[in-house]
Amino acid sequence: MAGFGLTAIEILSLLRDMPRLTPILIGKKMNRPPSVIRNVLVTLVELGLVSSAARGLYELTQSGIDVLERMELQGRRSRVLDFEDSLTS
């Protein structure tokens, strides 16, 4: 998911921890304008990573959970490789 925006990742993480949030609540928790959140949510819904649970409420889909877990696993692997490299330098 190269180029996947930090805001999108933050939204996925937030929805995993706090399901069924509105764009306004997401924006408040992330300190970002609701318009930015809505724009990102449209893309996340189109990708099938987030769904609209009810009018104005969004939740993570199983695909969203899977993508988030893969991204977190990649991040952990990257940190381990960086640590191993630092030991051999």
VMD Tcl script that builds the backbone (N, CA, C; Angstrom):
set m [mol new atoms 267]
animate dup $m
set s [atomselect $m all]
$s set {name element resname resid chain x y z} {
  {N N MET 1 A 0.823 -1.190 0.000}
  {CA C MET 1 A 0.000 0.000 0.000}
  {C C MET 1 A 0.869 1.256 0.000}
  {N N ALA 2 A 1.868 1.248 -0.800}
  {CA C ALA 2 A 2.736 2.415 -0.872}
  {C C ALA 2 A 1.909 3.641 -1.223}
  {N N GLY 3 A 2.194 4.745 -0.549}
  {CA C GLY 3 A 1.479 5.972 -0.815}
  {C C GLY 3 A 0.146 6.084 -0.093}
  {N N PHE 4 A -0.184 5.082 0.692}
  {CA C PHE 4 A -1.438 5.122 1.449}
  {C C PHE 4 A -1.292 6.201 2.508}
  {N N GLY 5 A -2.175 7.200 2.487}
  {CA C GLY 5 A -2.014 8.373 3.329}
  {C C GLY 5 A -2.085 8.089 4.820}
  {N N LEU 6 A -1.322 8.871 5.564}
  {CA C LEU 6 A -1.307 8.741 7.015}
  {C C LEU 6 A -2.699 8.946 7.596}
  {N N THR 7 A -3.452 9.893 7.067}
  {CA C THR 7 A -4.811 10.126 7.558}
  {C C THR 7 A -5.665 8.877 7.384}
  {N N ALA 8 A -5.540 8.208 6.241}
  {CA C ALA 8 A -6.309 6.982 5.996}
  {C C ALA 8 A -5.933 5.903 6.998}
  {N N ILE 9 A -4.658 5.739 7.257}
  {CA C ILE 9 A -4.202 4.738 8.223}
  {C C ILE 9 A -4.715 5.077 9.619}
  {N N GLU 10 A -4.669 6.350 9.964}
  {CA C GLU 10 A -5.172 6.779 11.272}
  {C C GLU 10 A -6.666 6.498 11.403}
  {N N ILE 11 A -7.415 6.732 10.348}
  {CA C ILE 11 A -8.862 6.468 10.376}
  {C C ILE 11 A -9.112 4.973 10.553}
  {N N LEU 12 A -8.395 4.144 9.807}
  {CA C LEU 12 A -8.556 2.696 9.945}
  {C C LEU 12 A -8.258 2.252 11.376}
  {N N SER 13 A -7.179 2.757 11.932}
  {CA C SER 13 A -6.810 2.400 13.310}
  {C C SER 13 A -7.864 2.856 14.309}
  {N N LEU 14 A -8.349 4.057 14.111}
  {CA C LEU 14 A -9.357 4.601 15.019}
  {C C LEU 14 A -10.650 3.793 14.949}
  {N N LEU 15 A -11.068 3.439 13.730}
  {CA C LEU 15 A -12.301 2.664 13.583}
  {C C LEU 15 A -12.148 1.239 14.118}
  {N N ARG 16 A -10.937 0.723 14.110}
  {CA C ARG 16 A -10.719 -0.593 14.713}
  {C C ARG 16 A -10.918 -0.498 16.234}
  {N N ASP 17 A -10.400 0.578 16.809}
  {CA C ASP 17 A -10.465 0.745 18.261}
  {C C ASP 17 A -11.820 1.265 18.736}
  {N N MET 18 A -12.495 2.034 17.895}
  {CA C MET 18 A -13.771 2.652 18.264}
  {C C MET 18 A -14.734 2.553 17.088}
  {N N PRO 19 A -15.405 1.429 16.930}
  {CA C PRO 19 A -16.284 1.250 15.771}
  {C C PRO 19 A -17.477 2.212 15.771}
  {N N ARG 20 A -17.998 2.413 14.584}
  {CA C ARG 20 A -19.202 3.220 14.364}
  {C C ARG 20 A -19.043 4.677 14.815}
  {N N LEU 21 A -18.198 5.361 14.103}
  {CA C LEU 21 A -17.976 6.780 14.383}
  {C C LEU 21 A -18.456 7.636 13.222}
  {N N THR 22 A -18.816 8.874 13.522}
  {CA C THR 22 A -19.182 9.840 12.495}
  {C C THR 22 A -17.921 10.574 12.035}
  {N N PRO 23 A -17.958 11.172 10.843}
  {CA C PRO 23 A -16.802 11.960 10.394}
  {C C PRO 23 A -16.454 13.088 11.367}
  {N N ILE 24 A -17.459 13.678 12.005}
  {CA C ILE 24 A -17.190 14.765 12.958}
  {C C ILE 24 A -16.406 14.247 14.158}
  {N N LEU 25 A -16.825 13.101 14.707}
  {CA C LEU 25 A -16.094 12.533 15.854}
  {C C LEU 25 A -14.690 12.092 15.462}
  {N N ILE 26 A -14.564 11.507 14.280}
  {CA C ILE 26 A -13.236 11.102 13.803}
  {C C ILE 26 A -12.347 12.335 13.685}
  {N N GLY 27 A -12.882 13.404 13.084}
  {CA C GLY 27 A -12.129 14.647 12.931}
  {C C GLY 27 A -11.686 15.225 14.265}
  {N N LYS 28 A -12.580 15.197 15.256}
  {CA C LYS 28 A -12.222 15.712 16.586}
  {C C LYS 28 A -11.113 14.885 17.211}
  {N N LYS 29 A -11.207 13.567 17.095}
  {CA C LYS 29 A -10.207 12.691 17.697}
  {C C LYS 29 A -8.856 12.825 17.001}
  {N N MET 30 A -8.881 13.134 15.702}
  {CA C MET 30 A -7.643 13.242 14.934}
  {C C MET 30 A -7.174 14.683 14.759}
  {N N ASN 31 A -7.956 15.633 15.268}
  {CA C ASN 31 A -7.641 17.052 15.130}
  {C C ASN 31 A -7.511 17.460 13.652}
  {N N ARG 32 A -8.494 17.018 12.869}
  {CA C ARG 32 A -8.537 17.339 11.443}
  {C C ARG 32 A -9.950 17.799 11.089}
  {N N PRO 33 A -10.102 18.613 10.065}
  {CA C PRO 33 A -11.439 19.084 9.675}
  {C C PRO 33 A -12.310 17.919 9.181}
  {N N PRO 34 A -13.599 17.937 9.515}
  {CA C PRO 34 A -14.506 16.874 9.048}
  {C C PRO 34 A -14.521 16.719 7.528}
  {N N SER 35 A -14.306 17.808 6.797}
  {CA C SER 35 A -14.306 17.718 5.327}
  {C C SER 35 A -13.165 16.819 4.840}
  {N N VAL 36 A -12.013 16.911 5.476}
  {CA C VAL 36 A -10.876 16.047 5.114}
  {C C VAL 36 A -11.225 14.597 5.427}
  {N N ILE 37 A -11.816 14.383 6.597}
  {CA C ILE 37 A -12.199 13.032 7.013}
  {C C ILE 37 A -13.217 12.454 6.030}
  {N N ARG 38 A -14.214 13.234 5.663}
  {CA C ARG 38 A -15.238 12.753 4.719}
  {C C ARG 38 A -14.612 12.354 3.387}
  {N N ASN 39 A -13.683 13.161 2.888}
  {CA C ASN 39 A -13.025 12.852 1.617}
  {C C ASN 39 A -12.262 11.539 1.692}
  {N N VAL 40 A -11.566 11.320 2.789}
  {CA C VAL 40 A -10.808 10.076 2.952}
  {C C VAL 40 A -11.764 8.898 3.115}
  {N N LEU 41 A -12.852 9.097 3.854}
  {CA C LEU 41 A -13.825 8.027 4.044}
  {C C LEU 41 A -14.446 7.569 2.722}
  {N N VAL 42 A -14.703 8.516 1.823}
  {CA C VAL 42 A -15.249 8.156 0.505}
  {C C VAL 42 A -14.315 7.169 -0.187}
  {N N THR 43 A -13.034 7.452 -0.162}
  {CA C THR 43 A -12.048 6.567 -0.783}
  {C C THR 43 A -11.982 5.222 -0.064}
  {N N LEU 44 A -11.989 5.253 1.263}
  {CA C LEU 44 A -11.922 4.004 2.032}
  {C C LEU 44 A -13.152 3.127 1.774}
  {N N VAL 45 A -14.309 3.759 1.620}
  {CA C VAL 45 A -15.530 3.008 1.299}
  {C C VAL 45 A -15.406 2.407 -0.100}
  {N N GLU 46 A -14.931 3.201 -1.081}
  {CA C GLU 46 A -14.760 2.705 -2.448}
  {C C GLU 46 A -13.798 1.518 -2.491}
  {N N LEU 47 A -12.782 1.530 -1.636}
  {CA C LEU 47 A -11.805 0.439 -1.578}
  {C C LEU 47 A -12.333 -0.771 -0.803}
  {N N GLY 48 A -13.478 -0.595 -0.140}
  {CA C GLY 48 A -14.057 -1.689 0.629}
  {C C GLY 48 A -13.410 -1.892 1.980}
  {N N LEU 49 A -12.657 -0.894 2.462}
  {CA C LEU 49 A -11.973 -1.000 3.748}
  {C C LEU 49 A -12.835 -0.507 4.900}
  {N N VAL 50 A -13.809 0.329 4.570}
  {CA C VAL 50 A -14.736 0.907 5.550}
  {C C VAL 50 A -16.129 0.821 4.944}
  {N N SER 51 A -17.121 0.641 5.796}
  {CA C SER 51 A -18.505 0.650 5.312}
  {C C SER 51 A -19.328 1.608 6.157}
  {N N SER 52 A -20.445 2.015 5.590}
  {CA C SER 52 A -21.364 2.875 6.320}
  {C C SER 52 A -22.345 1.970 7.059}
  {N N ALA 53 A -22.210 1.912 8.376}
  {CA C ALA 53 A -23.045 1.042 9.207}
  {C C ALA 53 A -24.484 1.556 9.245}
  {N N ALA 54 A -24.616 2.846 9.259}
  {CA C ALA 54 A -25.914 3.532 9.247}
  {C C ALA 54 A -25.612 4.930 8.722}
  {N N ARG 55 A -26.629 5.683 8.464}
  {CA C ARG 55 A -26.412 7.026 7.905}
  {C C ARG 55 A -25.438 7.824 8.776}
  {N N GLY 56 A -24.280 8.146 8.179}
  {CA C GLY 56 A -23.294 8.962 8.868}
  {C C GLY 56 A -22.385 8.220 9.837}
  {N N LEU 57 A -22.574 6.918 10.017}
  {CA C LEU 57 A -21.715 6.127 10.907}
  {C C LEU 57 A -20.861 5.184 10.078}
  {N N TYR 58 A -19.595 5.134 10.386}
  {CA C TYR 58 A -18.676 4.311 9.613}
  {C C TYR 58 A -18.019 3.271 10.513}
  {N N GLU 59 A -17.733 2.097 9.889}
  {CA C GLU 59 A -17.055 1.037 10.621}
  {C C GLU 59 A -16.078 0.334 9.682}
  {N N LEU 60 A -15.110 -0.314 10.272}
  {CA C LEU 60 A -14.099 -1.052 9.543}
  {C C LEU 60 A -14.681 -2.358 9.008}
  {N N THR 61 A -14.354 -2.701 7.778}
  {CA C THR 61 A -14.766 -3.988 7.217}
  {C C THR 61 A -13.678 -5.019 7.516}
  {N N GLN 62 A -13.964 -6.278 7.224}
  {CA C GLN 62 A -12.939 -7.311 7.414}
  {C C GLN 62 A -11.732 -7.034 6.524}
  {N N SER 63 A -11.976 -6.535 5.324}
  {CA C SER 63 A -10.860 -6.167 4.438}
  {C C SER 63 A -10.018 -5.060 5.059}
  {N N GLY 64 A -10.677 -4.096 5.691}
  {CA C GLY 64 A -9.961 -3.015 6.370}
  {C C GLY 64 A -9.116 -3.535 7.519}
  {N N ILE 65 A -9.670 -4.473 8.268}
  {CA C ILE 65 A -8.923 -5.092 9.371}
  {C C ILE 65 A -7.703 -5.817 8.820}
  {N N ASP 66 A -7.899 -6.580 7.743}
  {CA C ASP 66 A -6.797 -7.334 7.139}
  {C C ASP 66 A -5.682 -6.406 6.645}
  {N N VAL 67 A -6.059 -5.327 5.968}
  {CA C VAL 67 A -5.068 -4.374 5.458}
  {C C VAL 67 A -4.311 -3.731 6.607}
  {N N LEU 68 A -5.011 -3.320 7.628}
  {CA C LEU 68 A -4.375 -2.689 8.779}
  {C C LEU 68 A -3.402 -3.651 9.454}
  {N N GLU 69 A -3.802 -4.906 9.621}
  {CA C GLU 69 A -2.914 -5.896 10.232}
  {C C GLU 69 A -1.664 -6.123 9.379}
  {N N ARG 70 A -1.838 -6.199 8.049}
  {CA C ARG 70 A -0.672 -6.368 7.170}
  {C C ARG 70 A 0.266 -5.176 7.266}
  {N N MET 71 A -0.288 -3.974 7.322}
  {CA C MET 71 A 0.545 -2.772 7.424}
  {C C MET 71 A 1.304 -2.752 8.739}
  {N N GLU 72 A 0.642 -3.134 9.816}
  {CA C GLU 72 A 1.308 -3.159 11.117}
  {C C GLU 72 A 2.400 -4.221 11.152}
  {N N LEU 73 A 2.145 -5.373 10.533}
  {CA C LEU 73 A 3.147 -6.438 10.471}
  {C C LEU 73 A 4.349 -5.981 9.656}
  {N N GLN 74 A 4.105 -5.313 8.545}
  {CA C GLN 74 A 5.201 -4.771 7.734}
  {C C GLN 74 A 6.024 -3.785 8.535}
  {N N GLY 75 A 5.357 -2.942 9.316}
  {CA C GLY 75 A 6.071 -1.955 10.135}
  {C C GLY 75 A 6.951 -2.632 11.170}
  {N N ARG 76 A 6.439 -3.690 11.788}
  {CA C ARG 76 A 7.243 -4.423 12.779}
  {C C ARG 76 A 8.444 -5.089 12.118}
  {N N ARG 77 A 8.217 -5.697 10.945}
  {CA C ARG 77 A 9.325 -6.336 10.221}
  {C C ARG 77 A 10.388 -5.314 9.854}
  {N N SER 78 A 9.948 -4.150 9.411}
  {CA C SER 78 A 10.880 -3.096 9.030}
  {C C SER 78 A 11.726 -2.665 10.229}
  {N N ARG 79 A 11.094 -2.524 11.398}
  {CA C ARG 79 A 11.835 -2.123 12.600}
  {C C ARG 79 A 12.837 -3.193 13.006}
  {N N VAL 80 A 12.485 -4.466 12.861}
  {CA C VAL 80 A 13.404 -5.562 13.190}
  {C C VAL 80 A 14.597 -5.525 12.236}
  {N N LEU 81 A 14.332 -5.346 10.944}
  {CA C LEU 81 A 15.424 -5.286 9.969}
  {C C LEU 81 A 16.335 -4.090 10.247}
  {N N ASP 82 A 15.751 -2.950 10.576}
  {CA C ASP 82 A 16.559 -1.771 10.912}
  {C C ASP 82 A 17.427 -2.039 12.125}
  {N N PHE 83 A 16.865 -2.708 13.119}
  {CA C PHE 83 A 17.612 -3.045 14.329}
  {C C PHE 83 A 18.747 -4.008 14.003}
  {N N GLU 84 A 18.467 -5.030 13.184}
  {CA C GLU 84 A 19.509 -5.986 12.802}
  {C C GLU 84 A 20.620 -5.290 12.041}
  {N N ASP 85 A 20.241 -4.367 11.140}
  {CA C ASP 85 A 21.245 -3.604 10.388}
  {C C ASP 85 A 22.113 -2.774 11.312}
  {N N SER 86 A 21.516 -2.202 12.349}
  {CA C SER 86 A 22.289 -1.370 13.269}
  {C C SER 86 A 23.298 -2.207 14.065}
  {N N LEU 87 A 22.979 -3.470 14.275}
  {CA C LEU 87 A 23.900 -4.347 15.014}
  {C C LEU 87 A 25.112 -4.742 14.177}
  {N N THR 88 A 24.929 -4.794 12.860}
  {CA C THR 88 A 26.015 -5.221 11.999}
  {C C THR 88 A 26.825 -4.040 11.454}
  {N N SER 89 A 26.384 -2.833 11.720}
  {CA C SER 89 A 27.100 -1.646 11.203}
  {C C SER 89 A 28.286 -1.309 12.063}
}
mol reanalyze $m
mol bondsrecalc $m
mol representation Tube
mol addrep $m
